[in-house]
Structure formats: structure tokens, C-alpha cells
Amino acid sequence: MTASRPTSAVVVGASGGIGGAMVRALAEGEAYVPIFALSRSGSSVPAGVRTLPIDLSDEATVAAAATRVGEAGPVGLIIVATGLLHQTGVSPEKTVRALDPAAMATVFAINTIGPALVAKHFVPLLARRERCVFAALSARVGSIGDNRLGGWYTYRASKSALNQILRTLAIEVARSRPEAVVVGLHPGTVASGLSRPFRPDPKADGVFSPEESAAHLLRVLNGLGADDTGSVFAWDGSKIPA
């Protein structure tokens, strides 16, 4: 009996804190070969990891990266580890009066449209006859049922929209890949550039290092099956309500 060919793993957003930690964790294992680290700005990666450029605001670069990845054979794991909460001109709103159309469009472009474009071009590369995973970083604040504090209109809405896309994608993908797992992941509060202005002390209780968060999330993914597809899971494995 001939052993099946190993599938590859793809991490989009490899220059970020969580994305970079996931690349390093995957490189230490032997579950996926090769491993692709995709980012807009480039990143330092372990030996043997392949890097490719990608810009989620430019679909042509997403398509080009998918073409290159596809040349290596079927993909077993795709993780979209990108996300935008704040940058110059973009900040979480405390009141509806602070809503700005341009800022909203920027956040949705990265948090919602970007992962959707990755799905459009990379899902066709997923293995068909074995377990495969498409996961994207979501957030607990994207849960409509769990929203009790208000605020952060655009970030919440962009993650809610992402969750709907993942749910819809899961239904479609299951028709051709019955063993596929399509999920959103809530990483918890991580000491990274995204959370720094809101959690300034990286040693505070409940704040994970990128390495800790990546380990939690990969452990969650390893424990999921086809029956879990379409849902959002927190770093501890608990399911987050829609």
C-alpha cells in the first residue's frame, strides 16, 4: 500500500504575531509538507518554510499566491491569521456618532472581504478525499448573541460578517469535501500589535503570548471534525454563539 502524499499548510498573515507563531509551530511538526507563509510585508521564517507575497486588498495577489501554492499539490490546512482593529484613521468606536464610512470600509476589506477572497482562490486547492481545514481568526465580539457591552461597531460587524461567510462556505465545501472543517477561531487576548493599545501590559492575567495562542488554536483545530464545520470556537475549545 502506497502512503498518501503529505498535504501542505498555508498561513495567511504570517508577519503578524499569531500568524508568525503558527508558522513556527507548524514547522516544528511533521503533519504538513510544505508550509507556506504568506504576508504583505514579508517575515522571517524557519528553514524550509516557503514565503509568498499577498495583499488581501488586491485580489490579483491572492490569485497569484494560490497558483503558486497549488503547484505543490493538495492543501490540508489554510489559516487566515489577518485582522485589523486599529491603525491611523481607524479606531474602535465608543458611540455611533464616531462611525466613519472610510474607516468602516478599510476594516471590512481586511476582516471580511480579505478572508472571503482567500477562500475563493484557495478552497479549490483543499484535499478532496481526506480531512482538510479552512480556518480564519474571528473574535468573540463578533457574536451577536454575546454582545452585552456595545461599542466597537465596525470591528464587531466585520467579524459577524466573517462568521456568516464561514458558515456559508462550510455548507458549500461539504458538498465536495465531506471531511472538511471550516471554522472561525477566537484567539483570546493576545499580546500583539492589534491589542496593544487596549491591553498595554502583556503580562496581565488572561493575556496570551502569540506562541501560547497559536498552541491553543492548533490544539483546537486538531480536535475538530466534520460535524464542527461552520462554527466559531474559542481558544479553549468552547463554541461561541452566533
N, C-alpha and C positions, 0 to 999 in steps of 0.2 A: 504494500500500500504506500503510495507516494504522499509525503507530508504536504499539507496545503501551504501555499506561498504566504509569507507574512504580509499583513496589510500595513499601510503607512498611517502615521498620525500627523495631523495638521493643527497648529496653534496659530490663530489669527490674533494679532495684538501682542506679539512676542516681546516687544520692547517695554511693555508695561510691567508693573510689579507682579501681578498674579500670572500673567501670560508668561513672563520670563521664568518664574518659579515652576510653572507647569512644564515648560520645555526642559528644564534641568531635571525635574523628577522623571519625566518620560525617558530622557536619555540615560538615566541610571538603570532603567529596567530593560527588558528584552521583549516586551509584548508587541511593540510596533517597530517596523523597519521599512523604510527610513522614517525619520522625523523631520517635518518641515516647520520652520519658524518664519512666520510672515509678519511683516510690520512695515510701517511707512518710513520710519527713521532709521531702521537697521538696529541690530542688537548683537551683543557678544553672546555666543552660544557654545555649548560643549562640542568637542571634537566629534565629527561625524554627522552633526545636525546640518541640514541644508537650509539656507536662508533665501527668501524671495521677497521682492518688494510688493506692497499692496497699499492701496489708499481707498478706504471704504466710501469716500465721496466721489470716486472715479471708477465707474463700472468697468471700463476697459482694463484697468489694472487687476480687478478681481477676476475677470475672464482670463487674462493672460496668466495669472498665477495658477488658476485651476488647470489650464492646459499643461503647464509645466509639472504640476503635481500628478496629473493623470498619466503622464509618461512613465511614472514609477509603478503603475499598477493600481489595484483597488485600495481604497482608503477604509480604515477601520474606525478611526476616531477623528472628529473635527470639533475643535473647541474655539468658539469666538469669545475672546477674552478682552474685547474692547469695551469702552464705556466713557461717557462724558457727563460730568456733573457741573463742572465749572471751568471757566477759562476767561481770558479777557473779554469782557462784554457779556459773559454768561454766568449767572449765579442762581442758585435755588431761590424761588420766590417765597416770601412770607405772606404775601397778600395778592389777591387777584389784580390789584392796581399795578403790580410790578410786571405783569405779563408784557413781553416784547416779542412781536412776530418773528423778527430776525433771529433772536436768541432761541426761540422755540424751534424754528426750522433747523438751526445748527444742531441742537440736541437730538431731534428726531432723526436727522441724517446719520448720526453716528450710532445712536442707541437702538434704532428701529429699522431704518432703511438699510443701513450697512449690513447687519446680520442677515436680513432678507436677501440681499444681493449675494452674500456668501452662500446661502442656501441654494439660490437659483443656479449658481455655477458649480458648486462643489457637491451637492447631493447626488447628482448623476454619477459621481466617482465612487460612492459608497459601495462596499461589497454587497452582493445580492443574496448570497446563499449562506450567510453566516451573520452572527451578531455584529452590529455596527452602531456607532453613536454619533449623533449631532447634538452638541450642547452649546448654549450661549449664556453668558453671565447676565442674569437678571437682577432683581433686588426685591426684598420683602416689601419695600414701599410701593412696588408695582401692583401689589394685591389690592383690589378694590374692597373686598370684604374685610381686610385687616386695617384699612385706613381709619384711624381714630384721632389722628393729630392734625390732619390737614397740612396745608403748605406744600412747597416743593411741587407745584403744579406740573411743570413741564417734565421734570425728571420722572415723577410718578407716572404720568400719562405715557411717556415714551417707553417705559418698562412694561406698563399694562398692554400697550400695543404690541410690544415684542412677544409677550406671553401669548397673545392671541395668534400671532403669526406662527409661533412654535406649535401651538395646539393644532392649527390648521395644517401645518406642514406634517405633523405626526400622522394625521389621518391619511394624507396623500401618500406619504412614504411607505406606510404599512401595506399598501396595495401591491407594491412591487418588492418590498423588503420586509417580510413579516417578522424578522428578528431584530429590526431596527429599533433604536431608542432615541427619541427626540425630546430633549428636556431643557428647561431653564434651570439655572443654578444661582442660589443666593450665597455669596461667599462670606457673609458676615461683615463686620467692620474690620478692614484691613489697613495696616499702616502703609499707605501708598500715597502717591500724588493726588489721587482722586479724593481721599478722605482727609488729607492733612489739615485743611482749614477748619474742619469740623471736629476732628479728633486729634488735637495737636500733640498729645502725649502718646507715643507709640507703645509705651509700657503700661498703659491704663488697662484695667480689668475689661475683658471682653474684646480687646483689640488683638487681632492675629498678625503675625508677620506674613509676608507673601508666601513663604515656604510652608508655614502652618496651614494657611488657607488652601494652597494647592494640594497639599496632602489630604486634607479633609475632602475636598471636592473630588479628587481622583478616587478616593475610597468610596464615596457615594456613587459615583458613576460605575465603579466595578461591581456594585451590589444591585444595580438596576437591571430589570428585564423588560421584555416587550410589553408586559402589562402596565408598566410605569410610563410608557411613552405619552407625551402630550402634557405632562405635568411640570410643576416647578418645585424643586427641592432645595432645602436649606443645607448649609454646611454639615449639619448634624444628621442628615438623612430624613428629617421631617418634611412632610409635604406642606407646601404653602397654599392657602386657599386662593382661588381666582379673584 
